[in-house]
Amino acid sequence: VRSPLFCFALLCLVDSVPRIQGLPGVGINYGQIANNLPSPSRVSVLLRSLNISRVKLYDTDPVVLSAFSNSNVDFIIGLGNEYLENMTDPAKAQ
């Protein structure tokens, strides 16, 4: 498990990559299995300050989704294989 300082330094390095107009924004994977993680609301503020525009989530944690609401970040949410069958039925998928 990496320290929060290492993660912050890595995000700063990603932010130093020049932005080229017309190319997609920078994205990250956001997971919560580690020690000493900042709260989702603090992560949301940090990512906005770094102009991160795309985030992959590994689940639909309501606290994380709430922290990122109205943040203008595009999400991809991963699903475990055990949920795939239900995705064919709109009522179950909801």
PyMOL commands that set and color helices and strands:
alter all, ss='L'
color gray80, all
select helices_A, chain A and resi 4-15+40-49+62-67+81-88+90-93
alter helices_A, ss='H'
color red, helices_A
select strands_A, chain A and resi 26-30+52-57+74-77
alter strands_A, ss='S'
color yellow, strands_A
deselect
rebuild
show_as cartoon
